[in-house]
Amino acid sequence: MAFLVLLFFLALTVRFPSTVVSAELPLFREAPAFQNGRECQRTMKPSVIHIAMTLDATYLRGSVAGVFSVLQHSSCPENIVFHFIVTHRRLELRRVITTTFPYLNFHLYHFDSNLVRGKITYSVRRALDQPLNYARMYLAELLPVTVNRIIYFDSDLVVVDDVAKLWKINLGNHVLGAPEYCHANFTNYFTAKFWMNSEYAAAFEGRRACYFNTGVMVIDLGKWREGKYTERLDKWMKIQKKNRIYELGSLPPFLLVFAGDVEGVEHRWNQHGLGGDNLKGVCRDLHPGPASLLHWSGKGKPWLRLDAKKPCPLDSLWAPYDLSRHSSLFSDN
């Protein structure tokens, strides 16, 4: 009898794999076609802007809003190429992007989760432990060698300025650029075991304690490849797996490798932390000063809070970029 029951459940799994394996992806409205302004035609060789983002079912609504915001505020939207990194459901995600942005110039790349699955340790928030969260470490290997410069964006942000301004920053001799905060207390990011090991702690000797958020980075992929920075990050992930030297996802390896050696970008390009902390996701205000990019890093995501009808005040700044068919701001009527 038990054998027959087992056969029955196996048959269900084979007969209806989609109901067992995956849920439906969100539906989106088609975005308008964005065309270059006159200023884009003044140069014979227009500058192509390369932007990398990840795509998955959980954050897809945020990714679509992010793309929409970039295009809407760009003076030369036709010069932007998006590079999307995926782990699963590649054909479905391609279809979503194609139908939502029919005129978008984009490429899709498969990220093999096995590259990091055995190196990830549990952190303070489950979303930070997903393999796709570590794909930013492998952009130099995933993208063609002809792409020498990339802007990396997280999937929980919107751009409210012309992204060309961020693209044009001079990295100098640095591998990457990002908004820095140089009064950070790094003891908050690493465990006592890290600081008690003189070899580990020596990684910060002679360097400024400058925190930067890895959700917005301008990266020189040529210098990255030359310096084998993926291998440097990978080394710290292996140490973490063995000795548990930090608690917060993919950020600490970046701090260990790059902190104090980053080209500083204006803070306006990453008004981060709008999703609150990693535990409660409480509402937060904007940082003082102008804003070119709003980033809902932290536990609270605007689409979830809006759907639950418990939005934070700043979530209203994200809502206009939401192309979801279920959004209250858009109606089929």
C-alpha positions as CSV (number, residue, x, y, z in Angstrom):
1,M,0.0,0.0,0.0
2,A,2.8,2.4,0.9
3,F,4.5,1.6,-2.4
4,L,1.3,2.6,-4.3
5,V,1.0,5.9,-2.4
6,L,4.7,6.7,-3.3
7,L,4.0,6.0,-6.9
8,F,0.9,8.3,-6.8
9,F,3.0,11.2,-5.5
10,L,5.7,10.6,-8.0
11,A,3.2,10.6,-10.8
12,L,1.8,14.0,-9.5
13,T,5.3,15.5,-9.5
14,V,6.0,14.3,-13.1
15,R,2.6,15.3,-14.4
16,F,2.5,18.8,-12.8
17,P,6.1,19.9,-12.4
18,S,5.3,23.6,-12.7
19,T,2.9,23.6,-9.7
20,V,5.5,21.8,-7.6
21,V,8.7,23.7,-8.7
22,S,7.8,27.3,-9.4
23,A,5.2,30.0,-8.9
24,E,3.9,32.4,-11.6
25,L,6.0,35.4,-12.4
26,P,4.5,38.9,-11.9
27,L,2.7,40.5,-14.9
28,F,3.9,43.9,-16.1
29,R,2.6,46.7,-18.4
30,E,4.6,47.5,-21.5
31,A,6.9,50.4,-20.9
32,P,6.9,53.3,-23.5
33,A,9.7,53.5,-26.0
34,F,12.3,55.9,-24.8
35,Q,14.3,57.7,-27.5
36,N,17.6,59.6,-27.5
37,G,17.5,63.4,-27.1
38,R,19.1,65.8,-29.5
39,E,22.2,66.1,-27.4
40,C,22.9,62.4,-28.1
41,Q,23.3,63.1,-31.8
42,R,26.1,65.7,-31.4
43,T,28.9,63.1,-31.2
44,M,29.8,60.8,-34.0
45,K,30.6,58.0,-31.6
46,P,28.1,58.0,-28.8
47,S,29.1,56.5,-25.4
48,V,27.5,53.2,-24.6
49,I,26.5,52.7,-21.0
50,H,26.6,49.2,-19.6
51,I,24.5,48.3,-16.6
52,A,24.4,45.0,-14.8
53,M,21.5,43.8,-12.6
54,T,20.3,40.4,-11.3
55,L,16.9,38.9,-12.2
56,D,14.9,36.5,-10.1
57,A,11.3,35.8,-9.2
58,T,11.5,37.3,-5.7
59,Y,12.9,40.7,-6.8
60,L,11.6,40.9,-10.4
61,R,9.2,43.7,-9.6
62,G,12.0,45.8,-8.1
63,S,14.3,45.0,-11.1
64,V,11.6,46.1,-13.6
65,A,11.0,49.3,-11.7
66,G,14.8,50.0,-11.6
67,V,15.2,49.6,-15.4
68,F,12.1,51.8,-16.0
69,S,13.6,54.5,-13.8
70,V,16.9,54.4,-15.5
71,L,15.3,54.8,-19.0
72,Q,12.9,57.5,-17.9
73,H,15.6,59.8,-16.6
74,S,18.3,59.1,-19.2
75,S,19.1,61.7,-21.9
76,C,20.3,58.9,-24.2
77,P,18.3,55.8,-23.3
78,E,19.0,54.1,-26.6
79,N,22.7,54.1,-25.7
80,I,22.2,51.9,-22.6
81,V,22.8,48.2,-22.6
82,F,21.5,46.1,-19.7
83,H,23.3,42.9,-18.7
84,F,21.0,40.7,-16.6
85,I,22.3,37.8,-14.4
86,V,20.0,34.9,-13.7
87,T,20.2,31.5,-12.0
88,H,16.9,29.9,-12.9
89,R,13.9,30.4,-15.3
90,R,16.0,32.1,-18.0
91,L,13.5,31.8,-20.8
92,E,10.6,33.1,-18.7
93,L,12.6,36.0,-17.4
94,R,13.8,36.9,-20.9
95,R,10.1,36.9,-22.0
96,V,9.2,39.2,-19.2
97,I,11.9,41.7,-20.1
98,T,11.1,41.5,-23.8
99,T,7.4,42.1,-23.4
100,T,7.8,44.8,-20.8
101,F,10.6,46.6,-22.6
102,P,10.3,45.7,-26.3
103,Y,13.0,48.2,-27.4
104,L,15.5,47.5,-24.7
105,N,19.1,46.5,-25.6
106,F,19.9,43.7,-23.2
107,H,21.7,40.4,-22.7
108,L,21.0,37.5,-20.3
109,Y,23.8,35.5,-18.6
110,H,23.4,32.3,-16.6
111,F,25.1,32.3,-13.2
112,D,26.0,28.9,-11.9
113,S,24.9,28.7,-8.3
114,N,27.4,26.0,-7.6
115,L,30.2,28.5,-7.8
116,V,29.2,29.9,-4.4
117,R,26.7,27.5,-2.9
118,G,29.4,25.6,-0.9
119,K,30.9,28.9,0.3
120,I,27.8,30.7,1.6
121,T,27.2,30.8,5.4
122,Y,23.9,31.8,7.0
123,S,23.7,35.5,7.8
124,V,21.3,37.9,9.6
125,R,18.8,37.7,6.7
126,R,17.8,34.9,4.4
127,A,17.7,37.1,1.3
128,L,21.4,37.8,1.7
129,D,22.2,34.1,1.6
130,Q,20.9,33.5,-2.0
131,P,23.6,32.6,-4.5
132,L,22.5,35.3,-6.9
133,N,23.4,37.9,-4.2
134,Y,27.0,36.9,-4.9
135,A,26.9,37.2,-8.7
136,R,28.3,40.7,-8.5
137,M,31.6,39.1,-7.6
138,Y,31.7,37.3,-10.9
139,L,30.8,40.0,-13.4
140,A,34.3,40.1,-15.0
141,E,33.9,36.4,-15.8
142,L,30.3,36.5,-16.8
143,L,30.4,39.4,-19.2
144,P,32.3,39.5,-22.5
145,V,35.9,40.8,-22.3
146,T,34.8,43.6,-24.7
147,V,32.9,45.1,-21.8
148,N,35.5,47.0,-19.8
149,R,33.3,49.1,-17.6
150,I,30.0,48.4,-15.9
151,I,27.6,50.0,-13.4
152,Y,26.2,47.4,-11.0
153,F,22.7,48.1,-9.6
154,D,20.8,46.2,-6.9
155,S,17.2,45.3,-7.7
156,D,15.6,47.4,-4.9
157,L,16.5,50.9,-6.2
158,V,15.3,53.6,-8.6
159,V,17.4,56.2,-10.4
160,V,16.0,59.7,-10.4
161,D,18.8,61.4,-12.4
162,D,20.6,60.9,-15.7
163,V,22.7,57.7,-15.2
164,A,25.3,59.1,-17.7
165,K,26.5,61.4,-14.9
166,L,27.4,58.3,-12.8
167,W,28.9,56.5,-15.8
168,K,31.3,59.4,-16.5
169,I,33.0,59.5,-13.1
170,N,36.8,59.2,-13.3
171,L,37.9,56.1,-11.4
172,G,41.6,57.1,-11.7
173,N,43.7,54.1,-10.6
174,H,40.9,52.5,-8.7
175,V,39.1,49.4,-9.7
176,L,35.7,50.5,-8.5
177,G,33.9,53.6,-7.4
178,A,31.0,54.0,-4.9
179,P,29.7,56.4,-2.3
180,E,32.0,56.1,0.8
181,Y,31.4,56.6,4.5
182,C,34.8,56.9,6.1
183,H,33.7,57.0,9.8
184,A,32.6,53.4,9.8
185,N,33.2,51.1,12.8
186,F,34.3,47.8,11.2
187,T,34.0,45.9,14.5
188,N,30.3,45.8,13.6
189,Y,30.9,43.9,10.4
190,F,33.3,41.2,11.7
191,T,33.2,38.7,14.5
192,A,35.5,38.6,17.5
193,K,37.2,35.6,15.9
194,F,38.3,37.8,13.0
195,W,39.8,40.5,15.2
196,M,41.6,38.0,17.4
197,N,43.4,36.6,14.4
198,S,46.3,38.9,13.7
199,E,46.7,37.7,10.1
200,Y,43.0,38.4,9.3
201,A,43.0,41.8,11.1
202,A,46.1,42.8,9.2
203,A,44.0,43.1,6.1
204,F,42.9,46.6,7.3
205,E,46.3,47.9,8.4
206,G,47.2,51.2,6.8
207,R,43.8,51.6,5.2
208,R,41.0,54.0,6.0
209,A,37.9,52.4,7.6
210,C,35.6,53.4,4.7
211,Y,32.3,51.6,4.4
212,F,30.6,51.4,1.0
213,N,27.3,49.8,-0.1
214,T,27.8,47.2,-2.9
215,G,24.4,47.8,-4.4
216,V,25.7,50.7,-6.5
217,M,29.2,50.3,-8.0
218,V,31.0,51.6,-11.0
219,I,33.6,48.9,-11.9
220,D,36.6,48.9,-14.3
221,L,36.3,45.3,-15.4
222,G,39.7,45.5,-17.2
223,K,41.5,46.3,-14.0
224,W,39.4,43.8,-12.1
225,R,40.5,41.0,-14.4
226,E,44.1,42.1,-14.3
227,G,44.1,42.1,-10.5
228,K,42.2,38.8,-10.2
229,Y,39.8,40.4,-7.8
230,T,37.3,37.6,-8.0
231,E,39.9,35.2,-6.6
232,R,40.7,37.7,-3.8
233,L,37.0,37.8,-2.8
234,D,36.7,34.1,-3.2
235,K,39.6,33.6,-0.7
236,W,37.8,35.4,2.0
237,M,34.6,33.5,1.4
238,K,36.5,30.2,1.9
239,I,37.9,31.6,5.1
240,Q,34.4,32.6,6.3
241,K,33.0,29.2,5.5
242,K,35.7,27.6,7.7
243,N,36.0,30.1,10.6
244,R,32.9,32.3,10.6
245,I,34.6,35.8,10.6
246,Y,31.5,37.9,9.6
247,E,27.7,37.8,9.7
248,L,26.4,39.9,6.7
249,G,26.2,38.2,3.3
250,S,28.4,39.4,0.5
251,L,29.4,42.8,1.8
252,P,32.3,41.9,4.2
253,P,34.5,40.3,1.5
254,F,34.2,43.5,-0.5
255,L,35.2,45.6,2.5
256,L,38.1,43.3,3.1
257,V,39.4,43.6,-0.5
258,F,38.4,47.2,-1.4
259,A,37.6,49.3,1.7
260,G,39.8,52.5,1.8
261,D,40.8,51.9,-1.9
262,V,37.6,53.0,-3.6
263,E,37.0,56.1,-5.8
264,G,34.6,58.1,-3.8
265,V,31.3,59.0,-5.6
266,E,28.8,61.7,-4.4
267,H,26.5,60.3,-1.8
268,R,23.5,61.4,-3.9
269,W,24.1,58.3,-6.0
270,N,23.2,55.9,-3.2
271,Q,20.6,57.1,-0.8
272,H,20.6,53.7,0.8
273,G,19.0,52.1,3.9
274,L,15.4,53.1,2.9
275,G,14.4,49.5,3.6
276,G,15.4,49.9,7.3
277,D,17.7,47.5,9.0
278,N,18.1,43.8,8.2
279,L,15.9,42.6,11.0
280,K,12.8,44.8,11.3
281,G,12.8,46.9,8.1
282,V,11.5,50.0,9.9
283,C,10.7,53.2,8.0
284,R,13.5,55.7,7.5
285,D,14.0,59.2,6.2
286,L,16.3,60.4,3.4
287,H,19.8,61.3,4.3
288,P,20.6,65.1,4.2
289,G,21.5,66.4,0.7
290,P,20.4,65.9,-2.9
291,A,19.3,62.4,-4.2
292,S,20.0,60.9,-7.6
293,L,19.3,57.3,-6.6
294,L,17.0,55.9,-3.9
295,H,17.9,52.5,-2.6
296,W,15.6,50.4,-0.4
297,S,18.4,48.3,1.1
298,G,17.4,46.5,4.3
299,K,14.5,44.2,5.0
300,G,11.6,46.4,4.0
301,K,10.9,46.4,0.3
302,P,8.5,49.1,-1.1
303,W,6.4,46.7,-3.3
304,L,5.7,44.4,-0.3
305,R,4.8,47.3,2.0
306,L,2.5,48.9,-0.7
307,D,0.8,45.5,-1.3
308,A,0.2,45.1,2.4
309,K,-1.2,48.6,2.6
310,K,1.4,49.4,5.2
311,P,3.8,51.7,3.2
312,C,6.4,53.9,4.6
313,P,6.2,57.6,3.5
314,L,9.2,57.2,1.2
315,D,7.7,54.2,-0.6
316,S,5.6,56.7,-2.5
317,L,8.8,57.7,-4.3
318,W,9.2,54.2,-5.7
319,A,5.5,53.6,-6.6
320,P,5.5,55.7,-9.9
321,Y,8.1,53.3,-11.4
322,D,6.1,50.2,-10.6
323,L,4.9,48.6,-13.8
324,S,3.1,45.7,-12.2
325,R,-0.3,45.1,-13.5
326,H,-1.5,44.7,-9.9
327,S,-0.2,48.1,-8.9
328,S,-2.9,50.4,-7.5
329,L,-1.3,53.3,-9.5
330,F,-2.1,51.6,-12.8
331,S,-5.5,50.6,-14.0
332,D,-6.7,48.7,-17.1
333,N,-9.6,51.1,-17.3
